[in-house]
């Protein structure tokens, strides 16, 4: 480290308050990020930085690049790799952990919310399992694009604070330019975090973890009669709401392993994620999901399965009587299905422009989805053009259907509800992070160091409900032939 860098380090401080490091010693391994050759800032989320009370305006660009590449560790940070386990595609791995990620610390933001600031791609840790600990420009910019798209859609998500190029190569199937992502999360506690200690039979540590989690995410439960049951119920409720939102915007996570399910209810890990084009519940884009375990339509039952695994970890805390503990856990997890359906139907009512709830709403909504499926209609534009039909212009909607006459019986039923077109335009996005646009932007950045396509797409997805001439190119579906062979990769 040079003298200049030492002086800069001393001058850079973030308002960290690191409860995980302070309250859970032994749940992590401390490690500094690995310095990189030539840090260069590719993306900085300045509004988020301000929300986090990070005073970056006075810093030189080179200093900011050095911070977000890991060459300068701000005063107050306590970099550490968290331990966790997880079911990956149904198979249990007792030790995973942050193999290429580091929690720098926590900040209480301007709204009083405690939030993690973490690196991804910052070098090998003890949990690397033979990996190189690095990340590539493309996957890190993907996480920035898609997480900001999800945030703009109002979906609970981790967010990207920065992406910094490292000036170093990463070897994957080809040689790629390296990068470090800085991620912000309500926490990085996962179902897999609990599995790590439950699998080892370390009940005292499991209890400490659960109490910490309650204090952080569900403080109202601290004085409850059954706080651990309350935690389970709240995690179930949060995930039911989240997965319903995914389904209503056509989002496919792609790798719903238990280590990628947060306790906070935020979407995390934007590896092989994608959005539907032509509506088909069996859609799979992930190259590693060869059996379709995490297909679009499988996401609700997979979430319930993951929650059952979480419930299993809490059994020793729910009751000393095994049968009673199992009964309590089963009841809590069984509530997921009804809660998910309630959230999804509420969202579908909004997307249909229904002004009041009615007994036939579910049938109306799912018959519409069946129409989209049968006619291979683009999911996002199908909904958006339905809003045009509510305003009296059916032509754009009918143009999406191979057989426009197939619409007629359903439209007659829907029109009887006097749909609200303006409300529909606020519930149905015009722009999502279209897969082919994402790939174009990432290829330009990775192959040619050209960030202009990334920046244009980022600006577009931040205004998902705005329909304008400038937004129109980002709303166009990919050619069917391209979508048919489209595959996403996890980026590790």
N, C-alpha and C positions, 0 to 999 in steps of 0.2 A: 504494500500500500504506500503510495507516495505521500509526501508531506502535504501537498495540496489537497489530496483526498482526505487526509486526516483532519485538516482544518474544516473542510466542507462537512464532514461527518459530525463534527462537534457543533456546527452551526445549524444542522437540520434536525428538527425534533417534531414528532407528531404527538398529539395528546392521547397517548395510549393509556389504557387502564386494563391490565391483562388478567382477567379473573380466571381463565382456564389455567394459565401457567401458575398462578398464585394458589389456587384452591385445589388443583388436581395434580400435584407432583406424582410422578410415576406413571402417568397416563400418556406420556409423550417422551420423545428424545430430543433434547435441545441440539440445534445444528444451525450454523450460519448458512446463508445462500452461497453458492459457488460463484466467485467473480467471473465475469465474461470479458471477451477481448475488446469489443467495440460497441458499447451500448448506443442505441439510437431509438428515440421515441417514435412509435408508429401511431399510437392512439392514446389520448388522454381524455377522460370523461370529466371535464371541468365542472359541470353542474353537480355531479356526484361528489367530486373532491370538496366543493364548497359545502355540500350537505354534511360531509364528514368532518368539517372544521379543519381541513388541511390547508395551510397557508402556503400555496405553491407559487403565487403570482410573483413573488420577489426572487424566485430561484431561476438561475440560468437554465436554458433548455438542456444543456449537457448535464447539469446536476440532476434535473428531473429524470433524464434518461438513465443516469447512473443509479438513482434510487429505485426505479421500477425495473431495472435489470438485476438488481441485487448487489451492485458494486458499492453502494453507500447504504448502510443500515441506519435508519433514523434513530436518534436517541429515544429511549423508551421502548423500543421494539425488543421482543424476546422470541426470536425465531425458533420454531419447534415443529417436529413432525409428529402428527397424532397417530395413535394406534387404533386400528379397527379391523374387523373381519368382514365376511360377507358371503352371501350366496350369489355366485356368478353363473347365470344361465341354469339355475337350479342346483348347482353343486356347491357345497360349502367349503370355503377356504378359511381356515382358522386364523391366519395372519395375513393381512393385506397392508394397510397403513399408508401413510403419505410417502410414496416412493419417490415422487418428484415434486412434491408440494411442501410448503412451509407456511404455518400460521405465524405471521409477523406479530400480531397482537390485536387488541380490541380497542374500539373507539366508541364513545357515546356521542351520537350525532346530534345535530341541531334540534331534532325532535325528541331527544331523550332515549333513543333506541340504541341498544348495545349491538355493535356490528363487528364482525371479523374482517380483518384485512389479511389476505393470504396470497402467496405466490404459487404459480403452477409452471413447472419447467425450470426451476431454480437449482437443479443439481441433485445428485444421488443422495439418498438418505439410507439409514439402516433397513428401511422397508422396501428398498428398490427391487429386490428379487431378481437381480441380474440386469435390470433396465439401466439406461444411461442417465436417467434423471432429467432429460432435456425435453423440450417441446419445439415444434416447428411453427413458423409464421402463420401458415394457413389455418391450422386448427385453432390457434389462439385468437386470430381475427374472427374465425367462425363463432367462437364463444362470445366475443364482443358483439357481433352483429345480431346473433339470434337471441341472446339474453336481453339486449336493448329492445329488440322487436317484442319479446314477451312482456317486458316491463311496460312498453307503450300500449300493449293490449290489455293491461291491467291484471296480468297473471303473476302470482307470487314467484319471484325468481331471485337467484343470486345475480349479481351484476358485475360487469367488467369496469374496473377503474382505469386500467392502463394496459397497453401491450408495448413491450420494448424489444426490438431486435437485438440479438447478442453479437452479431458479427462473426458467428461461428456456425459451422455446418452441423446438421443432424442427419444421421444415417437411418433412413427407413427403407422402403423399397427402392427409393432413389435418394440422392443427396439433396437435402432441403435446407433453407436458411433457418437458423434457430431464433427462438423468441421466448420471452417470459410474460405470462399473463398475471395481472394483479386482480384478484377476485374479491368482491365484497359480499358477505353473507350474514344473515341473522345469527347463524353459527354454522360450524361444520360438523355438528353432532349428527350422527346417522343411525339408522337401524343397526348397521354394521358395528358401530362403536359399542353398542350394548351387547352385540353378539360376541365381541372379542372377550369380554370379561365373563359373560355367562358360560361360554364354551369351556373356560378354564375353571369353572366352579368358584370363581373369586367373588363370593356374594357380598362381602364387605365393600369391595371396590365397586361392585355393581350398584350397591345402595348409595355410595358416595356420588357416583355418576348420575344416578336418578335424582338425587336431591339437588345436585348442581343444575341439572337440566330443568327441574321444576322452578328453581329460583330464577333461572334465566328466561325461560319461555312461558311458564305458567305460575307466576308468583302467587296468584290467588289460591293455589292449591296447598300452599305451605302449611296452613292450619286446618286443612280438610281432614276428615276422619280417615279417608282412604286416598292419600295423595297419589300413590303409584297407580291405582286404578283410574284416578282422574287424569293422570298423565296419558295413560293408554287411550282413554276415551277422547282426549283432546287431539292426540296425534292422528287417530282414526278420522276425526272430524276434519282436521286440516287437510289430510290427504284426499278425503272424499271431495272436498271443495276444489282442490287443485286438479285432480284427474278429470273432473267434470269440465273444468275450463280447458284443459288440453283437448278433450274430445270435441268441444264446441268450436274450436278454432282449427281443428285438423292437425294438431301437433303430434308427432311421433317421437318419443324420447329416444328409443332405439337400444337402450342398455339399462333397463330397469332392475339392475342388481340391487340387493339390499344395502350395499355400501353407497348406492346412489339415491337412497330415499332419506330425505332429511327429517329430523324431528320437528323442525320449525314449519314445515309445509312449503318450503321454497323449492322450485325446480333447480336442480344442480346437475352439472356435467353435461355439456353440450357437445359430446363427441359425435356419434353417428346419428344425430338428430336430423329431422327433416319435416316438411309439411306435405300433407296430401295435395295432390292435384286432382285427377279424376277420383271421385269418391268410391272407395272400396275398403271395407273394414279389414280385409286380409292384407293390406299394403304393408310391405316390409322394404326398407331401403338399406338397412345396416348390413354390411358385408359379413359381419361376424354372427348375425342372427340367422343361421342357415335353416333352422326349423321353424322360424316364425314365432318363437316364444313371445317376443315383444312386438308383434304386429299391432297396428293401430287399434283394432277392435279387441285385442287381448289385454289392453292396458288396465281396464278396471279389475278384471279377475287377478291379474298379476299384482296389482296394488294390494288387494285383499290378502293374497298369499304372503306378500312381504310383511304386511301388518300382523299376520298370524305368527310370523317368525319373531317380530318384535314382542308380541304378547308372550311368546315362550320365554324370552329372556327375563321377563318381569315376574314369572310365576313364583319364584322364591320370595319376592317382595309383597305379593298380593295376599298370601295367607300361608300359615304353617301347615295347613291342611291341603294336601295336593289336590284332592277332588274339588274342594271349594275354590282353590286358585284357578284350576282349569275352567270351572263353570263361570267364574267372573271374567276371565280372559275371553272365553268363547262368546259370551254375551256382548262384550265390548267390541270385538272384531266383527261379529255378526251384524252390528249396526251399520257397517260400512256400506253395504249394498243399498239400503234404503236411503241413507244420507247422500250417497253418490247420485242416485236416481232423482232425488229431490233437487239437488243442485243442478244437475244436467237439465231437467225439465224446466226449471226456472230460467236457465240460460236459453233454452230452445224457445220458450215463450217470448223472451225478449227478441230473439233473432227473427221470430215470425211476426213480430209487431203486435202481439195480442195485448189488448188493453186490460183484460181481466182474466183470471184463471177460470177454466171450465173443465168439465169431466171428460171431454173428448180431445183435450190438448195433446196428450201423449200420442194418441193414435194419429192425429193430424201431423205431428212432428215426425214420427217415425215412418209414416207413409211418404212424407216428403223425402226423407233420407233414402227410402227404398227407390223412389223415382230417380234421385241423383245417381244411385248405384246402377240401376237398370240401364240408364241412358249414358252412363260414363261422363257425367257432368262435372266440371271443375267445382270442387267443394266451396272455395272462397267466392268465386264469381257467381256461382249458383245462388248463394244467399244474397249477395250484393244486388244482383239483378232482380231478385224477388222484391227488393225494396223499390226498384223502379216500377215494377208491376203494381205495387201498392199505390204509387203515384199516378197510375193510369197508363203507363207505357210498358206494354208486355213484349215489345219486339226484341229488346236486348236479351230478355230471359229466354224467349222461344228460340233465339239464334243459338243457344247453347245446347239445345236438345236435338238429337238425331231425328226423333219423331215428335215434333212440337204438339201434335194432337194428344199425345200421352199425358200432357199437362192438364187438359181441360177438366176432367172430373175432380182432380185435386184442387185446382184453382177455384172451382165453384164452391167447394167446402170452405176453403180458406177465406174467400171474399166475404162470406157470411159473418166473419169476425170483425170486419171494419178495421183492418190492420193499420197501424200508425207508421207511415213511411219514414218520418224523421227519426223516430225512435229506432227503427230498423237500421238506419244508416249509422247510428251510434253504437249498435250492437254487432254489426257485420262489417269487418274491415274490408277496405278496398285493396290495401297493400299488406302482404305478409313477406317474410324473408323467403322469397321463391328460390327453390333449390338451384335452378340454373343460374339465377342472378348471383346467388351466394358464391357458386363455383367460379363464375366469371371474375368476380371481385377478388376472390382469394388467389386465383391463378395470376391475375395481374400483379398483385402485391408480392406473391412468392416468387414468380418467375421473372418479373421485370422491375421489381421495386416500385411499381406504379400504384399509389394509394388512391388515385382519383376515383376509380370505380367503387372501391370500398367506401369512400366518403360520400359518394352520391347515393349509394344504396343505404348506408346508415341514416342519412338525412331522410330518405323516403320511408323507411320502416319506423322511424320515430313519429311519423304522422299517419298512422295506419288507416284512419277513417276519412282522411282528406282525399276527395276525388277531384283531380285536376289534370290538365294536359301534361304538366311536368311529372305527375305521379303515374300517368298511364303506362309508360314502358315497363314500370316495375310491377304492374298488376297483370301483365300478360302471362298466361301459362306457357310452360315449355312445350315444344312439339311432343306429341304422344310418343313418338319413337325414342326421343331422348329420355323421357320419363321412364319408359319401359326398361331401359338398361341402366338407370341411375342407381348408383350405390354410394353409400357413405361409409366413412372409416373412423375408427375411434381416435386416431391421432397419437397413440402411444408407441 
